[in-house]
Amino acid sequence: MSDEHPDHVGRILGQWRRERPDLDVSPLGVVGRLHRLADTLNVELRALFAEAGLSDGDFDVLASLRRSGDPYALTPGELAATTMVTSGAVTKRVDRLEAQGYVSRTVSTDDGRSRSIALTDEGRALIDDLFPRHVENERRLLAGLSAEEQADLARLLEKWGRSLG
């Protein structure tokens, strides 16, 4: 980005540099832009899910079940561990998806206290239709970066995430 036409975060950085030249405010350039991008991505990604009557958490549960492989079933604990949804939110998501006919709950034959959440045929059809559209949507959102830049960014974000724990 050129200094002549800074983005929103660049303008904020310029103001802080003017007002507090004693501080290195460069971290704001990364974290501030990441926050703004996350907000934009949330809007852009959620629109596709909303068309199907789903939240992003609902989509994540269906995707986790689908990618788990046949029989497309996981325990609530396994779902919490493989989604980007907190364990407390799993029950709420599963309740909603069960009411919509996309998942079913069964009692484990090995342990009557254990439950299994499985995709129904309708749930599998939905995620099989929606997931390729989701991937294409993400591809569209990344179109401003070359394949090499995307790979570099993915590597850097993974490194940063690992460093934070």
N, C-alpha and C positions, 0 to 999 in steps of 0.2 A: 504494500500500500504506500503510495507516495505521501510525502509530508505536506504537499500542497492540498491534498484532498483526503485528510484522515477520516477513518470511519468513526462511529460514535465513541468507541473505547479510545481511539487515538486522540479525539478531542478532549476526553476526560484526562488522559495521560498528560497532554499538553498543559492543561489547566493546573494539574498537580505539580508538574515540573516548574511552572512559573511561580506557583504559590509556595512550594516547598522544595527548592532546588537542593536542599540538604539530604533529601530522601531519594533512594533508588526505587521508583515506583514501577519498574518494568514488570514485576509479577502481575500487576493489574492487567497488562496487555494480554497475558495468556489466560488467566482465570476469568477476567471480565468477558473476553471473547468467547470462551468456552460456555459461560453461563448464557450469553445471548444466543449462541448456536443451539444450546440444549433447549431453550425456550422455543426457538423456531422449529427445531426437529420434532419436538413434542406436538406442536400444532399440525405439522405436515404429516406425521405418522399416524396420529390419532384420527385424522379425517377418514382414512381408509377403514380403520377398525369400526368407527362409528357408522359407516355405511352398512356394515354387517350387524349392527346392533351390539357391538362389543366395546369394552374399554381396552386400553392397552394391557392391563393386567389379565383380562379375560383371554385376549389373544395369546399372551405369554403362557398361560396355563394350557390352552389348546395346543400350542406349538411344542411345549415341553412333552406333552403326552404323545404327540405324533412322532417326534424325533426319538422317543424312547424305544421305538420299534414294536413289532407285534409282541404282545397283545394290546399295546398302546394304553398301558395301565401303570399307575404309580401309587404309592401310599401318600397320604398328605405330607409326611415328612420328606419323602423323596421329591415331591412337587416343590416344596418350599426350598429345598437345596438346589433344584435345577432351574428355578425361575428367577426373575428379577422382582418377585413379589415377596413380601415379608410373610412369615409363617402365619401371623395373625390374619393376614388378608387372604390367605389361601382358602379358608373355610367360606368366607364371603363370596369369593369368586366362584368356588365350586357350587355353592348354593344357587347362585344366579345361572351358571351354565347348566346345572341339572334342571332347573325350572324351564330353561329354553330347549331342553332335550339334547344338548350337545355332549353331556357326560353322564355317567351313571356311577352310583356308589354300590359296592358289594362288600360283604363281610368275608374276610379271609377264611378259607377252609382249614388252614393250618393253625390260625389263632383267631378265635372269635372276637377278640378285642380289637383286632386290626382291620382297617378298612382299606379298600382299594378304589381309586378313582380311574375310570376308563372312558375313552372316547366312545360315543355311540356312532352308528353308521352316519347319522346326520352331522355329528361333530367332525368326523374324519372328512366327510365331503366338504364341509365348510372350510376347514384348515387347508385341505388340499387345493381348494379354489383360491383362498385368500393369501396363502404364503407366497406363491410366485408373484402375485401383484404387490405384496409387501417388499419383496426383494427388488422388483423393478422400481418401486417408489424410492427405495434407498439408493439405487443406482442413479436415479434422476437427481436426487439430492446431492450426490457426490460428483456430478458431471463437471463441476468447475475445477476438479483436480484430475491430473493425469493418473494413470494406473500406478506409476512409480510413486507419485505424491501420496496416493491413498495408502499404499503399502508402508511408506515411511511414517505417515501419520498413525496408522494402526500400530506399528511397532513402537513408536514413541508413547502413545497413549497406554499401551500395555505396560511398558517400562515404568511410566509414571504411576499407573495404578498399582503395580507390584510394590513400588517404593513407599506407597502410602499404607500398605498392609492389606 
